[in-house]
């Protein structure tokens, strides 16, 4: 799930929030964000069972946690492109999983 927070004004960073990012996609997303002049403002592991348990580092046992990222950039177009790549990556993975199941 994506949450967009665009702020108008000079020298304002636009933000895009990625919720429940898969652990296997996280390194790819971080690399693509860096390649597109985006900065990771916040990366957190939030417990699926206790909403008050939030870590800013990967816990020892990361099962039962969802990974949330806030990525920002001065250019809204960079964030839109990053969103496009992320959604296409998820769609491709889902398509391939469906092919394997069939």
N, C-alpha and C positions, 0 to 999 in steps of 0.2 A: 504494500500500500504506500502511496506517495502523498505527501502533503506539501503543497507549494506555498511559500511565503515570499512574495515579491514586494520589494520596498522601492518606491520611486524617490528620486532625489540624487544629488551629486555624491559621488564617492560612497554610495551605499552598496553593501554586498547583498545580492539576492540569495535566498536560501531555498533548499529543496530537502525535504526530510524523507528518508527511506526507512520504512518500518518493517520489521520481521524479515530482514535480509538473511538468506541462507548462508550457513557457515562455509559452504564450498564456493559460493559466489563472492564472498567478501574480499579476497585478495584481488580478484579480477576487477571489482568495482573500485577499489582503492587505486589500482594502477590506471584505470581509465580516467578517473577523476584527476589524478596528477597529470596525465597527458593532456587533458583539456583545460588546464589552468584553473582548476577548482581546488578548494581547500576543505579538508574534513574538519569541521568545527567541533563536532561532538560525536563520539562513538561510545555506545553504552550497551551493556548486557542487562536486560530487564527480565525478571523472573515471570514465567507464565502463571505461576501459582500464587505468588505474593506480590502485589503491585508495589509495595514499598521497598522491595529488594532490587536495587539498581547498582551495578558496578560500572566503573569506567575502565576496567581491564577485564580480560577474559578470565572467568573463574576456573578453578581447577577442574571441576566437572561442569561442562557447559551444556549438558543435556537439561532441558526444561527452561532454557533461556532463549529469548528472542533478541536479535541484534538490531539496534536502531542507529542510524547515521544521520547527521545533519551536514550537508555539503553546501558550500557557498562559493559564489563567484561574482566578480564585478559585472560580468556579461550574462545576461539572461539567456542568450542563445547557447552558450556553453552548457548551461544547466538543462535546457530543452533537449540538446543533443545527447547529453548524458542520460536523461530520462528515456529518450527514444532507444538508445543502445541497451539500457537495462530491461526495458519492456520486451524488446526483441529477443534478448538473451533468455528471458524467462519463457517466452512463447516457444522458442526453439527447443529448450529443454523439455517443456511439456509435450511438444509434438513428438520428439524422439522417444520419450517415455511411453507415449501412447503407441508408437510403432513397435516397441519392444514387447508390450503387453499383448498386442494383437497377433 
